[in-house]
Amino acid sequence: MKGEFVMLSKFISSLKQEFGGYNAAALTKDLMAGLTVAAVALPLALAFGVSSGADAASGLITAIIAGLIMSLLSGGYYQISGPTGAMAAILMSLVAAYGMDGVFIATLIAGIILLLAGILHLGKLTSFIPAPVITGFTSGIAVIIALGQVDNFFGTHSEGTSAIGKLFSYARLGFSPNLTAVGLGLFVVLFMVFFPKKWNAVVPASLVSIILTTAFSIFMQLDVAVVPKNTDSRKPPAVWRAESENHRRTGHTCVFHRHSGHD
């Protein structure tokens, strides 16, 4: 109990030090910093929402709620208050196998484990983890995310609950890239690579590329699949991608309903 009281006292002291002499100039700088972070987090939140197997709206709402909660708890080097690729790779398999209901349960269990780890001061155990393990973990996450986006980049269709399973399914389903989708994807990649760094400090390349490609696709009415407005999160991403493509071609409005098990 004494340790918690000391921690709270340090927290209050840090707040007083942080906001001591706070004025309009400091507020303006904070607002600009907030806008910059939001501009960077927006395309990441949309992308990670889709790549995790949910939808773009889920990624955006999650980023907003997490940002508000973390800002109320003040800052800390141990806090992750923005979209993260590691979770996208993990949630991909959860959504495919158990839907959003499984994600909610897994999130609750993970939160309980984290609270217990904090109470028991288990964070010290991380000092025993070899650096190659962390490097291998992050590299593996990158590979899983990349494999999971093959369908989106090439405009193809795969089946399976894992990245490897989807990759092997091409042998059965075939692999016929949509050249229009590939062209848009290559443009975004090259745009982000060659976007001037001095401009990137003002507006992130990822946000600009998304706006440009989306506007171009709508104006030219390109033959590419789009993220549907409403999705059933229990369905694999490949299913609602196909439904989105059907909606784009037919012009009909698709509304997805959750069923209670009765038709």
C-alpha positions in Angstrom: 0.0 0.0 0.0 2.9 2.3 0.8 4.4 1.7 -2.7 1.1 2.7 -4.4 0.9 5.9 -2.3 4.5 6.8 -3.3 3.6 6.1 -7.0 0.5 8.3 -6.8 2.5 11.1 -5.1 5.1 11.0 -7.9 2.3 11.1 -10.5 0.7 14.2 -9.0 4.1 15.8 -8.7 4.9 15.1 -12.3 1.6 16.6 -13.4 2.3 19.8 -11.5 5.7 20.0 -13.1 4.3 19.3 -16.5 1.6 21.9 -16.4 3.6 24.5 -14.4 3.6 27.7 -16.5 1.4 26.2 -19.1 0.2 28.9 -21.5 -1.5 29.5 -24.9 1.7 29.0 -26.8 2.3 25.6 -25.2 -1.4 24.7 -25.9 -0.9 25.6 -29.6 2.1 23.3 -29.8 0.2 20.5 -28.2 -2.7 20.9 -30.6 -0.4 20.7 -33.6 1.3 17.7 -32.1 -2.0 16.1 -31.5 -3.1 16.8 -35.1 0.1 15.3 -36.4 -0.3 12.1 -34.4 -3.9 11.8 -35.5 -2.9 12.2 -39.1 -0.3 9.4 -38.7 -2.6 7.2 -36.7 -5.6 7.5 -39.0 -4.4 5.5 -41.9 -2.7 3.0 -39.6 -5.9 2.5 -37.6 -7.9 1.9 -40.9 -5.3 -0.5 -42.2 -4.9 -2.5 -39.0 -8.6 -2.7 -38.6 -8.9 -4.3 -42.0 -5.8 -6.5 -41.8 -6.9 -7.9 -38.4 -10.0 -9.3 -40.0 -12.5 -6.7 -38.6 -13.3 -3.6 -40.6 -11.9 -0.1 -41.1 -14.5 1.4 -38.8 -13.5 -0.9 -35.9 -9.8 0.2 -36.3 -10.8 3.8 -36.3 -13.1 3.7 -33.3 -10.6 1.6 -31.3 -7.8 4.1 -32.0 -10.0 7.0 -30.8 -11.2 5.3 -27.6 -7.7 4.1 -26.8 -6.2 7.6 -27.4 -8.8 9.2 -25.1 -8.2 6.7 -22.3 -4.4 6.8 -22.5 -4.4 10.6 -22.6 -6.4 10.6 -19.3 -3.8 8.3 -17.7 -1.0 10.7 -18.8 2.0 9.6 -20.8 4.6 6.9 -20.2 7.3 5.1 -22.1 5.6 1.8 -21.3 2.2 2.8 -22.8 1.1 1.9 -26.3 -1.7 4.3 -27.2 -1.7 3.9 -31.0 -2.4 1.3 -33.6 0.1 -1.6 -33.5 0.9 -4.2 -36.1 1.6 -7.0 -33.6 -2.1 -7.0 -32.5 -3.3 -7.1 -36.1 -1.5 -10.3 -36.8 -2.8 -11.9 -33.6 -6.3 -10.7 -34.0 -6.4 -12.0 -37.6 -6.5 -15.6 -36.5 -8.9 -14.8 -33.6 -11.4 -13.1 -35.9 -11.2 -15.9 -38.5 -11.8 -18.6 -36.0 -14.1 -17.0 -33.3 -15.4 -13.7 -34.7 -15.6 -10.5 -32.8 -17.1 -12.2 -29.8 -13.9 -14.2 -29.4 -11.8 -11.0 -29.7 -13.8 -9.4 -26.8 -13.2 -12.4 -24.6 -9.5 -12.6 -25.5 -9.2 -8.8 -24.8 -10.8 -9.2 -21.4 -8.5 -12.1 -20.4 -5.4 -10.3 -21.7 -6.4 -7.2 -19.6 -6.7 -9.4 -16.5 -3.3 -11.0 -17.1 -1.7 -7.6 -17.6 -3.2 -6.3 -14.4 -2.0 -9.3 -12.5 1.5 -9.0 -14.0 1.6 -5.3 -12.9 0.5 -6.1 -9.4 3.0 -9.0 -9.1 5.8 -6.8 -10.7 6.4 -9.4 -13.4 7.8 -6.8 -15.7 11.3 -7.5 -14.3 11.2 -10.9 -16.1 11.5 -9.2 -19.5 15.2 -8.5 -18.7 15.8 -12.2 -19.1 14.4 -12.4 -22.7 17.2 -12.6 -25.3 17.3 -9.8 -27.9 17.1 -12.3 -30.8 13.7 -13.5 -29.5 12.3 -10.0 -29.7 13.8 -9.5 -33.2 12.4 -12.9 -34.3 9.0 -12.0 -32.9 8.7 -8.6 -34.7 10.1 -10.1 -37.9 7.5 -12.9 -37.8 4.7 -10.4 -37.2 5.9 -8.5 -40.2 5.8 -11.6 -42.4 2.3 -12.6 -41.1 1.0 -9.1 -41.9 2.5 -9.1 -45.3 1.1 -12.5 -46.2 -2.3 -11.5 -44.9 -2.4 -8.5 -47.3 -1.6 -10.5 -50.5 -5.3 -10.6 -51.4 -5.7 -6.9 -50.8 -2.6 -5.9 -52.8 -3.2 -8.3 -55.8 -7.0 -8.3 -55.7 -7.1 -12.1 -55.4 -9.1 -14.5 -53.3 -7.8 -17.0 -50.7 -9.2 -19.2 -48.0 -7.9 -20.3 -44.6 -7.7 -19.2 -41.0 -3.9 -18.6 -41.0 -1.5 -16.8 -43.3 0.2 -20.0 -44.4 -3.2 -21.7 -45.0 -4.3 -18.8 -47.2 -1.0 -18.9 -49.1 -1.3 -22.6 -49.8 -4.9 -22.2 -50.9 -3.8 -20.4 -54.1 -2.7 -23.8 -55.4 -6.3 -24.9 -55.3 -8.1 -21.6 -56.1 -5.6 -20.1 -58.5 -3.8 -16.8 -58.5 -5.1 -14.2 -60.9 -3.9 -10.7 -59.9 -6.1 -7.6 -60.6 -3.7 -5.3 -62.4 -5.6 -2.3 -61.4 -5.4 -3.2 -57.7 -1.7 -3.9 -58.1 -1.1 -0.6 -59.7 -2.8 1.3 -56.9 -0.9 -0.7 -54.3 2.4 0.0 -56.0 1.6 3.7 -56.3 1.0 3.9 -52.5 4.2 2.0 -51.7 6.4 4.1 -54.0 4.7 7.3 -52.9 5.5 6.6 -49.2 9.1 5.6 -50.0 9.9 8.7 -52.1 7.7 11.3 -50.3 10.1 14.1 -49.1 10.9 13.8 -45.4 10.5 17.6 -44.9 6.9 17.3 -46.2 6.3 14.2 -44.1 6.9 16.3 -41.0 3.9 18.4 -42.0 1.5 15.7 -43.3 2.2 12.0 -43.3 2.8 10.3 -46.7 0.4 7.4 -45.7 -2.5 9.8 -45.3 -1.8 11.7 -48.5 -1.5 8.5 -50.5 -4.8 7.1 -49.2 -6.6 10.4 -50.1 -5.1 10.5 -53.6 -5.7 6.9 -54.5 -9.2 6.9 -53.1 -10.2 10.0 -55.0 -8.6 8.7 -58.2 -10.4 5.3 -57.8 -13.8 7.0 -57.3 -13.3 9.5 -60.1 -12.1 6.8 -62.6 -14.6 4.2 -61.3 -11.8 1.6 -61.2 -12.5 -2.1 -61.1 -11.2 -2.8 -57.5 -12.9 -4.1 -54.4 -13.6 -1.7 -51.6 -14.1 -2.1 -47.8 -17.8 -2.5 -47.2 -19.7 -0.1 -45.0 -21.2 -2.8 -42.9 -19.7 -6.2 -42.3 -20.4 -9.3 -40.3 -17.3 -9.7 -38.2 -17.9 -13.4 -37.9 -17.2 -13.8 -41.6 -13.6 -14.2 -42.9 -12.3 -11.0 -44.6 -12.2 -12.9 -48.0 -16.0 -13.4 -47.8 -16.9 -9.8 -47.2 -14.3 -8.7 -49.8 -16.3 -10.9 -52.3 -19.6 -9.4 -51.1 -18.1 -5.9 -51.4 -17.0 -6.7 -55.0 -20.5 -8.0 -55.8 -22.0 -4.8 -54.3 -19.7 -2.7 -56.4 -20.6 -4.5 -59.6 -24.4 -4.7 -59.1 -25.0 -1.4 -57.3 -27.2 -3.0 -54.7 -27.0 -2.1 -51.1 -25.7 -4.9 -48.9 -26.9 -5.0 -45.3 -25.6 -7.7 -42.9 -27.6 -9.0 -40.0 -26.5 -10.9 -37.0 -28.5 -14.0 -36.5 -29.4 -15.6 -33.2 -29.2 -19.1 -34.7 -32.8 -19.1 -36.1 -33.6 -18.4 -39.8 
